[in-house]
Amino acid sequence: QVQLVESGGGLVQPGGSLRVSCAASGSILRITDMGWYRQTPGNQRELVATITSGGNTNYADSVKGRFTISRDNAKNTVYLQMNSLNAEDTAVYYCYANIRTERVFTRYWGQGTQVTVSS
């Protein structure tokens, strides 16, 4: 069984910074892409950033230059460093990882962590 556990969300003032983490555990043979989506009430989940196993990254236009995605392959963990936060970044952030186990190769999701940007 595979689990993705997120941590690091919370309340931050506009202009502030926050880092969220997501650790994968379980019977993992290999992890390819990892990344982050976010979702606000009544809206579809929006892609924020992705990172390949080799470290290639991709960002939504709305976060380029402010957010940085990284990963530690030894720890099966992906991070999202968020700087210059504004109210539009308020959302539940979900991590994902494309994972191969002995039985299947599929996408797993974290439980979500709330990020609120407010003064």
Backbone as CSV, one residue per row, in Angstrom:
resi,resn,N_x,N_y,N_z,CA_x,CA_y,CA_z,C_x,C_y,C_z
1,GLN,0.849,-1.189,0.000,0.000,0.000,0.000,0.884,1.237,0.000
2,VAL,0.473,2.242,-0.762,1.241,3.471,-0.886,0.465,4.618,-0.257
3,GLN,1.182,5.470,0.457,0.572,6.673,1.047,1.396,7.883,0.706
4,LEU,0.703,9.013,0.470,1.353,10.308,0.338,0.844,11.178,1.483
5,VAL,1.753,11.667,2.287,1.380,12.477,3.451,1.959,13.868,3.292
6,GLU,1.065,14.860,3.318,1.466,16.244,3.154,1.625,16.927,4.505
7,SER,2.448,17.958,4.528,2.616,18.760,5.728,3.058,20.159,5.332
8,GLY,2.881,21.101,6.248,3.439,22.432,6.060,2.464,23.520,5.669
9,GLY,1.203,23.198,5.474,0.251,24.251,5.146,-0.037,25.129,6.345
10,GLY,-0.829,26.193,6.121,-1.178,27.064,7.223,-1.571,28.444,6.756
11,LEU,-1.545,29.369,7.703,-1.917,30.760,7.452,-0.659,31.607,7.318
12,VAL,-0.630,32.442,6.291,0.524,33.311,6.064,0.015,34.659,5.573
13,GLN,0.739,35.708,5.901,0.355,37.044,5.464,0.733,37.275,4.006
14,PRO,0.028,38.172,3.329,0.415,38.505,1.944,1.873,38.955,1.880
15,GLY,2.560,38.451,0.857,3.981,38.728,0.717,4.867,37.739,1.428
16,GLY,4.279,36.880,2.227,5.051,35.915,3.002,5.396,34.670,2.224
17,SER,6.047,33.732,2.938,6.505,32.486,2.333,6.026,31.295,3.143
18,LEU,5.942,30.168,2.458,5.524,28.922,3.083,6.103,27.776,2.267
19,ARG,6.458,26.689,2.949,6.897,25.497,2.233,6.014,24.326,2.638
20,VAL,5.509,23.631,1.637,4.743,22.412,1.874,5.550,21.216,1.391
21,SER,5.357,20.104,2.072,6.097,18.877,1.762,5.132,17.724,1.557
22,CYS,5.590,16.727,0.852,4.767,15.540,0.596,5.694,14.333,0.519
23,ALA,5.502,13.403,1.445,6.351,12.217,1.510,5.568,10.974,1.122
24,ALA,6.136,10.207,0.206,5.525,8.952,-0.225,6.146,7.788,0.531
25,SER,5.320,6.832,0.905,5.816,5.657,1.618,5.022,4.434,1.195
26,GLY,5.605,3.262,1.467,4.928,2.020,1.120,5.784,1.171,0.207
27,SER,5.136,0.265,-0.496,5.831,-0.687,-1.364,6.118,-0.056,-2.723
28,ILE,7.071,0.849,-2.739,7.388,1.646,-3.926,8.596,1.062,-4.641
29,LEU,8.432,0.782,-5.931,9.565,0.361,-6.739,10.219,1.562,-7.411
30,ARG,9.391,2.459,-7.906,9.944,3.621,-8.615,8.918,4.739,-8.630
31,ILE,9.412,5.987,-8.533,8.568,7.170,-8.675,9.054,7.948,-9.882
32,THR,8.161,8.265,-10.791,8.531,9.107,-11.933,8.170,10.562,-11.603
33,ASP,7.161,11.101,-12.233,6.806,12.503,-11.990,6.150,12.695,-10.626
34,MET,6.417,13.846,-10.045,5.732,14.294,-8.829,5.290,15.731,-9.059
35,GLY,4.323,16.192,-8.270,3.891,17.562,-8.471,2.819,18.002,-7.505
36,TRP,2.331,19.189,-7.780,1.321,19.822,-6.925,0.186,20.411,-7.762
37,TYR,-1.021,20.208,-7.276,-2.209,20.875,-7.777,-2.781,21.699,-6.622
38,ARG,-3.687,22.592,-6.963,-4.429,23.300,-5.927,-5.879,23.472,-6.359
39,GLN,-6.733,23.647,-5.359,-8.170,23.731,-5.643,-8.836,24.675,-4.657
40,THR,-9.714,25.525,-5.198,-10.548,26.395,-4.374,-11.997,25.958,-4.507
41,PRO,-12.845,26.313,-3.551,-14.240,25.853,-3.580,-14.940,26.244,-4.879
42,GLY,-15.604,25.273,-5.496,-16.364,25.513,-6.708,-15.542,25.515,-7.980
43,ASN,-14.250,25.292,-7.856,-13.370,25.312,-9.033,-12.687,23.966,-9.242
44,GLN,-12.219,23.764,-10.462,-11.488,22.542,-10.764,-10.085,22.607,-10.174
45,ARG,-9.519,21.436,-9.998,-8.147,21.368,-9.509,-7.220,21.950,-10.573
46,GLU,-6.282,22.803,-10.153,-5.378,23.519,-11.060,-3.949,23.024,-10.860
47,LEU,-3.287,22.727,-11.963,-1.891,22.308,-11.886,-1.023,23.487,-11.466
48,VAL,-0.165,23.266,-10.484,0.729,24.307,-9.986,2.150,24.088,-10.491
49,ALA,2.694,22.897,-10.268,4.076,22.628,-10.652,4.294,21.126,-10.721
50,THR,5.237,20.734,-11.592,5.609,19.326,-11.714,7.124,19.205,-11.748
51,ILE,7.603,18.024,-11.398,9.031,17.750,-11.456,9.240,16.287,-11.826
52,THR,10.152,16.052,-12.764,10.458,14.680,-13.165,11.487,14.080,-12.217
53,SER,11.729,12.785,-12.371,12.731,12.127,-11.531,14.121,12.689,-11.785
54,GLY,14.321,13.238,-12.958,15.613,13.838,-13.282,15.735,15.292,-12.896
55,GLY,14.650,15.858,-12.374,14.709,17.224,-11.883,14.194,18.287,-12.832
56,ASN,13.636,17.892,-13.970,13.049,18.878,-14.872,11.732,19.379,-14.295
57,THR,11.536,20.690,-14.349,10.373,21.296,-13.705,9.481,22.031,-14.702
58,ASN,8.231,22.207,-14.286,7.263,22.947,-15.081,6.327,23.659,-14.106
59,TYR,5.955,24.902,-14.454,5.139,25.709,-13.558,3.956,26.329,-14.284
60,ALA,2.880,26.531,-13.539,1.779,27.335,-14.044,2.263,28.780,-14.172
61,ASP,1.730,29.485,-15.164,2.157,30.873,-15.380,1.921,31.725,-14.140
62,SER,0.865,31.413,-13.407,0.487,32.239,-12.256,1.476,32.150,-11.098
63,VAL,2.354,31.136,-11.103,3.283,30.968,-9.984,4.742,31.058,-10.406
64,LYS,4.999,31.198,-11.703,6.381,31.276,-12.174,7.111,32.440,-11.523
65,GLY,8.329,32.159,-11.088,9.121,33.197,-10.445,8.850,33.359,-8.956
66,ARG,7.777,32.730,-8.466,7.440,32.830,-7.047,7.522,31.482,-6.332
67,PHE,7.154,30.422,-7.023,7.145,29.084,-6.430,8.307,28.271,-6.993
68,THR,8.836,27.380,-6.158,9.892,26.478,-6.585,9.562,25.069,-6.118
69,ILE,9.538,24.138,-7.066,9.322,22.740,-6.736,10.661,22.019,-6.713
70,SER,10.819,21.115,-5.769,12.040,20.317,-5.680,11.686,18.951,-5.101
71,ARG,12.629,18.023,-5.176,12.366,16.693,-4.630,13.642,16.085,-4.102
72,ASP,13.476,15.184,-3.154,14.568,14.395,-2.603,14.238,12.944,-2.925
73,ASN,14.883,12.406,-3.928,14.557,11.055,-4.368,14.884,10.003,-3.302
74,ALA,15.886,10.255,-2.503,16.245,9.303,-1.446,15.156,9.206,-0.383
75,LYS,14.416,10.305,-0.213,13.346,10.352,0.800,11.964,10.223,0.181
76,ASN,11.880,10.064,-1.135,10.583,9.993,-1.828,9.690,11.175,-1.462
77,THR,10.290,12.342,-1.433,9.594,13.543,-0.963,9.683,14.655,-2.000
78,VAL,8.568,15.363,-2.154,8.523,16.523,-3.021,8.161,17.737,-2.173
79,TYR,8.744,18.871,-2.537,8.538,20.106,-1.794,8.004,21.190,-2.731
80,LEU,7.301,22.150,-2.156,6.883,23.329,-2.897,7.172,24.543,-2.015
81,GLN,8.172,25.306,-2.420,8.498,26.542,-1.728,7.711,27.663,-2.379
82,MET,6.921,28.365,-1.578,6.043,29.402,-2.099,6.439,30.746,-1.504
83,ASN,6.837,31.663,-2.362,7.244,33.004,-1.934,6.308,34.049,-2.521
84,SER,6.354,35.243,-1.957,5.519,36.359,-2.451,4.061,35.937,-2.590
85,LEU,3.574,35.303,-1.568,2.200,34.784,-1.624,1.183,35.915,-1.623
86,ASN,0.075,35.688,-2.321,-1.031,36.633,-2.330,-2.338,35.890,-2.122
87,ALA,-3.414,36.643,-2.001,-4.707,36.038,-1.656,-5.160,35.015,-2.690
88,GLU,-4.757,35.221,-3.940,-5.163,34.292,-5.005,-4.491,32.928,-4.867
89,ASP,-3.490,32.836,-4.029,-2.830,31.543,-3.796,-3.543,30.716,-2.726
90,THR,-4.525,31.295,-2.075,-5.285,30.563,-1.062,-6.023,29.395,-1.707
91,ALA,-5.780,28.193,-1.208,-6.365,26.991,-1.798,-5.969,25.781,-0.951
92,VAL,-6.581,24.656,-1.265,-6.083,23.385,-0.747,-5.072,22.854,-1.768
93,TYR,-3.901,22.540,-1.294,-2.828,22.069,-2.156,-2.710,20.552,-2.039
94,TYR,-2.720,19.888,-3.192,-2.636,18.434,-3.250,-1.361,18.025,-3.978
95,CYS,-0.615,17.126,-3.391,0.528,16.581,-4.095,0.122,15.283,-4.799
96,TYR,0.902,14.923,-5.802,0.703,13.635,-6.464,2.061,13.045,-6.798
97,ALA,2.058,11.740,-7.029,3.257,11.045,-7.482,2.839,9.882,-8.364
98,ASN,3.512,9.727,-9.473,3.285,8.580,-10.359,4.235,7.475,-9.907
99,ILE,3.650,6.395,-9.376,4.423,5.387,-8.655,4.204,4.008,-9.239
100,ARG,5.298,3.300,-9.387,5.227,1.886,-9.779,5.430,1.027,-8.536
101,THR,4.467,0.141,-8.324,4.618,-0.891,-7.305,4.732,-2.226,-8.017
102,GLU,4.727,-3.302,-7.292,4.794,-4.616,-7.928,3.528,-4.899,-8.733
103,ARG,2.418,-4.300,-8.323,1.124,-4.605,-8.947,0.719,-3.619,-10.030
104,VAL,1.119,-2.343,-9.898,0.523,-1.334,-10.755,1.445,-0.139,-10.898
105,PHE,1.235,0.610,-11.989,1.869,1.917,-12.160,0.741,2.920,-12.274
106,THR,0.591,3.794,-11.287,-0.541,4.703,-11.262,-0.202,5.952,-10.475
107,ARG,-1.144,6.904,-10.478,-0.963,8.167,-9.759,-1.603,8.070,-8.373
108,TYR,-0.849,8.453,-7.385,-1.340,8.541,-6.015,-1.418,10.010,-5.611
109,TRP,-2.359,10.287,-4.702,-2.604,11.659,-4.254,-2.442,11.787,-2.743
110,GLY,-1.990,12.973,-2.340,-1.988,13.301,-0.927,-3.371,13.722,-0.469
111,GLN,-3.507,13.930,0.833,-4.805,14.225,1.417,-5.181,15.698,1.276
112,GLY,-4.235,16.526,0.900,-4.485,17.954,0.761,-4.087,18.711,2.012
113,THR,-3.547,19.901,1.796,-3.195,20.765,2.917,-3.643,22.193,2.590
114,GLN,-4.282,22.827,3.557,-4.846,24.162,3.343,-3.758,25.217,3.457
115,VAL,-3.711,26.093,2.462,-2.848,27.272,2.499,-3.761,28.496,2.417
116,THR,-3.672,29.344,3.415,-4.499,30.545,3.468,-3.602,31.767,3.554
117,VAL,-3.797,32.682,2.603,-3.015,33.914,2.575,-3.949,35.060,2.956
118,SER,-3.710,35.623,4.130,-4.604,36.659,4.636,-3.893,37.485,5.691
119,SER,-4.267,38.751,5.762,-3.714,39.615,6.805,-4.633,39.631,8.032
